[in-house]
Amino acid sequence: MGYHRNVKLRQRIGPIGLIVLLPLLLGAGARPLAGPLAAPRIVVNKSLRSLQLFSREKLVRLYRIALGTSPVGRKEHAGDRRTPEGTYTICNKNPHSQFYLSLQISYPGPADADRALASRLINAEQHRRILEASRRGGQPPPNTALGGEIFIHGGNSRGDWTWGCIALDNRDIKELFELVPVGTPVEILP
């Protein structure tokens, strides 16, 4: 759904309009938002290097992002330096991150675990633990062959430099950190 909105926006305003509109959407001169937001939702578009923040289905912020150093394709296993693709939630907030502030994404999720079990990358017990963490809204086990501990964090948004996380400028992660609670849905699109 979010992907189609991005395509429709680009089709409606064209590339020149997007260039003109982008600084406004990225928060240049934007009014501060009071948080937490009502019914927040995050949509990450990897190909556009953007993170969209919605409140009750209304787009309220668009942030520039950086991805893993191997940004094309979904995360398949630990160490591939890819950013996951799929549907997740914010499962933890860390105010003491080495990258300023961070929001943990519930990767690996059930779909990742199902694929990994089918390909024998993980075993049945690891699969069960990932599904259980998802069911209770907790942090998935980080020590499987799928990798884990994927965050939206600070640092900077210039160039793809993370090991699979989503990086924002520090002022942007500070705002996002204050606006979204644990449990916020996160959709990561190719």
Contacts in CASP RR format, 6 or more apart in sequence:
PFRMAT RR
TARGET T0000
AUTHOR 0000-0000-0000
METHOD contacts of the structure
MODEL  1
MGYHRNVKLRQRIGPIGLIVLLPLLLGAGARPLAGPLAAPRIVVNKSLRS
LQLFSREKLVRLYRIALGTSPVGRKEHAGDRRTPEGTYTICNKNPHSQFY
LSLQISYPGPADADRALASRLINAEQHRRILEASRRGGQPPPNTALGGEI
FIHGGNSRGDWTWGCIALDNRDIKELFELVPVGTPVEILP
2 43 0 8 1.000
2 45 0 8 1.000
2 52 0 8 1.000
2 187 0 8 1.000
2 189 0 8 1.000
3 45 0 8 1.000
3 189 0 8 1.000
6 45 0 8 1.000
6 48 0 8 1.000
6 50 0 8 1.000
6 189 0 8 1.000
9 18 0 8 1.000
10 18 0 8 1.000
13 21 0 8 1.000
22 62 0 8 1.000
24 30 0 8 1.000
25 59 0 8 1.000
25 61 0 8 1.000
25 62 0 8 1.000
26 62 0 8 1.000
26 63 0 8 1.000
26 64 0 8 1.000
27 61 0 8 1.000
27 62 0 8 1.000
27 63 0 8 1.000
30 61 0 8 1.000
32 175 0 8 1.000
33 60 0 8 1.000
33 61 0 8 1.000
33 175 0 8 1.000
33 179 0 8 1.000
35 178 0 8 1.000
35 179 0 8 1.000
36 178 0 8 1.000
36 179 0 8 1.000
36 180 0 8 1.000
36 181 0 8 1.000
37 53 0 8 1.000
37 55 0 8 1.000
37 60 0 8 1.000
37 179 0 8 1.000
37 180 0 8 1.000
38 55 0 8 1.000
38 56 0 8 1.000
39 54 0 8 1.000
39 55 0 8 1.000
39 56 0 8 1.000
39 57 0 8 1.000
40 53 0 8 1.000
40 54 0 8 1.000
40 55 0 8 1.000
40 179 0 8 1.000
40 180 0 8 1.000
40 181 0 8 1.000
40 184 0 8 1.000
41 53 0 8 1.000
41 54 0 8 1.000
41 57 0 8 1.000
41 184 0 8 1.000
41 185 0 8 1.000
41 186 0 8 1.000
41 187 0 8 1.000
42 51 0 8 1.000
42 52 0 8 1.000
42 53 0 8 1.000
42 54 0 8 1.000
42 90 0 8 1.000
42 152 0 8 1.000
42 180 0 8 1.000
42 184 0 8 1.000
42 185 0 8 1.000
42 186 0 8 1.000
42 187 0 8 1.000
43 51 0 8 1.000
43 52 0 8 1.000
43 54 0 8 1.000
43 186 0 8 1.000
43 187 0 8 1.000
43 189 0 8 1.000
44 50 0 8 1.000
44 51 0 8 1.000
44 52 0 8 1.000
44 65 0 8 1.000
44 83 0 8 1.000
44 166 0 8 1.000
44 186 0 8 1.000
44 187 0 8 1.000
44 188 0 8 1.000
44 189 0 8 1.000
45 51 0 8 1.000
45 52 0 8 1.000
45 189 0 8 1.000
46 67 0 8 1.000
46 71 0 8 1.000
46 73 0 8 1.000
46 83 0 8 1.000
46 85 0 8 1.000
46 188 0 8 1.000
46 189 0 8 1.000
46 190 0 8 1.000
47 189 0 8 1.000
47 190 0 8 1.000
49 64 0 8 1.000
49 65 0 8 1.000
49 66 0 8 1.000
49 67 0 8 1.000
49 157 0 8 1.000
50 62 0 8 1.000
50 63 0 8 1.000
50 64 0 8 1.000
50 65 0 8 1.000
51 62 0 8 1.000
51 63 0 8 1.000
51 65 0 8 1.000
51 152 0 8 1.000
51 166 0 8 1.000
51 168 0 8 1.000
51 176 0 8 1.000
52 59 0 8 1.000
52 61 0 8 1.000
52 62 0 8 1.000
52 63 0 8 1.000
53 59 0 8 1.000
53 60 0 8 1.000
53 61 0 8 1.000
53 62 0 8 1.000
53 63 0 8 1.000
53 176 0 8 1.000
53 179 0 8 1.000
53 180 0 8 1.000
54 60 0 8 1.000
61 175 0 8 1.000
61 176 0 8 1.000
63 157 0 8 1.000
63 168 0 8 1.000
63 169 0 8 1.000
63 172 0 8 1.000
63 176 0 8 1.000
64 157 0 8 1.000
64 168 0 8 1.000
64 169 0 8 1.000
64 172 0 8 1.000
65 157 0 8 1.000
65 166 0 8 1.000
65 167 0 8 1.000
65 168 0 8 1.000
66 156 0 8 1.000
66 157 0 8 1.000
66 158 0 8 1.000
66 159 0 8 1.000
66 160 0 8 1.000
66 161 0 8 1.000
66 162 0 8 1.000
66 166 0 8 1.000
66 167 0 8 1.000
66 168 0 8 1.000
67 83 0 8 1.000
67 160 0 8 1.000
67 162 0 8 1.000
67 164 0 8 1.000
67 165 0 8 1.000
67 166 0 8 1.000
67 167 0 8 1.000
68 81 0 8 1.000
68 82 0 8 1.000
68 83 0 8 1.000
68 160 0 8 1.000
68 161 0 8 1.000
68 162 0 8 1.000
68 163 0 8 1.000
68 164 0 8 1.000
68 165 0 8 1.000
69 81 0 8 1.000
69 160 0 8 1.000
69 161 0 8 1.000
69 162 0 8 1.000
69 163 0 8 1.000
69 164 0 8 1.000
70 80 0 8 1.000
70 81 0 8 1.000
70 82 0 8 1.000
71 82 0 8 1.000
71 83 0 8 1.000
71 160 0 8 1.000
72 82 0 8 1.000
73 82 0 8 1.000
73 85 0 8 1.000
73 190 0 8 1.000
74 82 0 8 1.000
74 84 0 8 1.000
74 85 0 8 1.000
74 86 0 8 1.000
74 190 0 8 1.000
75 82 0 8 1.000
75 83 0 8 1.000
75 84 0 8 1.000
75 85 0 8 1.000
75 107 0 8 1.000
75 112 0 8 1.000
75 146 0 8 1.000
75 147 0 8 1.000
75 150 0 8 1.000
75 164 0 8 1.000
76 82 0 8 1.000
76 146 0 8 1.000
77 121 0 8 1.000
77 145 0 8 1.000
77 146 0 8 1.000
77 147 0 8 1.000
78 144 0 8 1.000
78 145 0 8 1.000
78 146 0 8 1.000
78 147 0 8 1.000
78 148 0 8 1.000
79 147 0 8 1.000
79 163 0 8 1.000
81 162 0 8 1.000
81 163 0 8 1.000
81 164 0 8 1.000
82 164 0 8 1.000
83 150 0 8 1.000
83 162 0 8 1.000
83 164 0 8 1.000
83 165 0 8 1.000
83 166 0 8 1.000
83 188 0 8 1.000
84 105 0 8 1.000
84 107 0 8 1.000
84 108 0 8 1.000
84 112 0 8 1.000
84 150 0 8 1.000
84 164 0 8 1.000
84 188 0 8 1.000
85 188 0 8 1.000
85 189 0 8 1.000
85 190 0 8 1.000
86 111 0 8 1.000
86 187 0 8 1.000
86 188 0 8 1.000
86 189 0 8 1.000
87 111 0 8 1.000
87 185 0 8 1.000
87 186 0 8 1.000
87 187 0 8 1.000
87 188 0 8 1.000
88 105 0 8 1.000
88 106 0 8 1.000
88 107 0 8 1.000
88 109 0 8 1.000
88 185 0 8 1.000
88 186 0 8 1.000
88 187 0 8 1.000
88 188 0 8 1.000
89 105 0 8 1.000
89 106 0 8 1.000
89 137 0 8 1.000
89 182 0 8 1.000
89 183 0 8 1.000
89 184 0 8 1.000
89 185 0 8 1.000
89 186 0 8 1.000
90 103 0 8 1.000
90 104 0 8 1.000
90 105 0 8 1.000
90 106 0 8 1.000
90 152 0 8 1.000
90 180 0 8 1.000
90 181 0 8 1.000
90 182 0 8 1.000
90 183 0 8 1.000
90 184 0 8 1.000
90 186 0 8 1.000
91 104 0 8 1.000
91 105 0 8 1.000
91 106 0 8 1.000
91 133 0 8 1.000
91 137 0 8 1.000
91 138 0 8 1.000
91 139 0 8 1.000
91 140 0 8 1.000
91 182 0 8 1.000
91 183 0 8 1.000
92 103 0 8 1.000
92 104 0 8 1.000
92 138 0 8 1.000
92 139 0 8 1.000
92 182 0 8 1.000
93 101 0 8 1.000
93 102 0 8 1.000
93 103 0 8 1.000
93 104 0 8 1.000
93 177 0 8 1.000
93 181 0 8 1.000
93 182 0 8 1.000
94 101 0 8 1.000
94 102 0 8 1.000
94 103 0 8 1.000
94 104 0 8 1.000
94 151 0 8 1.000
95 101 0 8 1.000
95 177 0 8 1.000
97 151 0 8 1.000
97 153 0 8 1.000
97 154 0 8 1.000
99 151 0 8 1.000
99 153 0 8 1.000
99 154 0 8 1.000
99 155 0 8 1.000
99 165 0 8 1.000
99 167 0 8 1.000
100 153 0 8 1.000
100 154 0 8 1.000
100 155 0 8 1.000
100 170 0 8 1.000
100 173 0 8 1.000
100 174 0 8 1.000
101 153 0 8 1.000
101 154 0 8 1.000
101 170 0 8 1.000
101 173 0 8 1.000
101 174 0 8 1.000
101 177 0 8 1.000
102 151 0 8 1.000
102 152 0 8 1.000
102 153 0 8 1.000
102 154 0 8 1.000
102 165 0 8 1.000
102 173 0 8 1.000
103 151 0 8 1.000
103 152 0 8 1.000
103 153 0 8 1.000
103 173 0 8 1.000
103 176 0 8 1.000
103 177 0 8 1.000
103 180 0 8 1.000
103 184 0 8 1.000
104 139 0 8 1.000
104 149 0 8 1.000
104 150 0 8 1.000
104 151 0 8 1.000
105 150 0 8 1.000
105 151 0 8 1.000
105 152 0 8 1.000
105 166 0 8 1.000
105 186 0 8 1.000
105 188 0 8 1.000
106 133 0 8 1.000
106 134 0 8 1.000
106 137 0 8 1.000
106 138 0 8 1.000
106 139 0 8 1.000
106 140 0 8 1.000
106 186 0 8 1.000
107 140 0 8 1.000
107 146 0 8 1.000
107 147 0 8 1.000
107 148 0 8 1.000
107 150 0 8 1.000
108 116 0 8 1.000
108 130 0 8 1.000
108 140 0 8 1.000
108 144 0 8 1.000
108 146 0 8 1.000
108 147 0 8 1.000
108 148 0 8 1.000
109 130 0 8 1.000
109 134 0 8 1.000
109 140 0 8 1.000
110 130 0 8 1.000
110 131 0 8 1.000
110 134 0 8 1.000
112 130 0 8 1.000
112 146 0 8 1.000
113 122 0 8 1.000
113 126 0 8 1.000
113 127 0 8 1.000
113 130 0 8 1.000
113 131 0 8 1.000
113 146 0 8 1.000
114 127 0 8 1.000
115 121 0 8 1.000
116 122 0 8 1.000
116 126 0 8 1.000
116 127 0 8 1.000
116 144 0 8 1.000
116 145 0 8 1.000
116 146 0 8 1.000
117 123 0 8 1.000
117 124 0 8 1.000
117 127 0 8 1.000
121 145 0 8 1.000
121 146 0 8 1.000
122 130 0 8 1.000
122 144 0 8 1.000
122 145 0 8 1.000
122 146 0 8 1.000
126 141 0 8 1.000
126 144 0 8 1.000
129 140 0 8 1.000
129 141 0 8 1.000
130 140 0 8 1.000
130 141 0 8 1.000
130 144 0 8 1.000
130 146 0 8 1.000
133 139 0 8 1.000
133 140 0 8 1.000
133 141 0 8 1.000
134 140 0 8 1.000
137 183 0 8 1.000
140 148 0 8 1.000
142 148 0 8 1.000
142 149 0 8 1.000
150 164 0 8 1.000
150 165 0 8 1.000
150 166 0 8 1.000
151 165 0 8 1.000
151 166 0 8 1.000
152 165 0 8 1.000
152 166 0 8 1.000
152 167 0 8 1.000
152 168 0 8 1.000
152 173 0 8 1.000
152 176 0 8 1.000
152 186 0 8 1.000
153 162 0 8 1.000
153 165 0 8 1.000
153 166 0 8 1.000
153 167 0 8 1.000
153 168 0 8 1.000
153 173 0 8 1.000
154 167 0 8 1.000
154 168 0 8 1.000
154 169 0 8 1.000
154 170 0 8 1.000
154 172 0 8 1.000
154 173 0 8 1.000
155 167 0 8 1.000
155 168 0 8 1.000
155 169 0 8 1.000
155 170 0 8 1.000
155 173 0 8 1.000
156 167 0 8 1.000
156 169 0 8 1.000
156 170 0 8 1.000
157 167 0 8 1.000
157 168 0 8 1.000
157 169 0 8 1.000
157 172 0 8 1.000
161 167 0 8 1.000
166 188 0 8 1.000
168 176 0 8 1.000
END
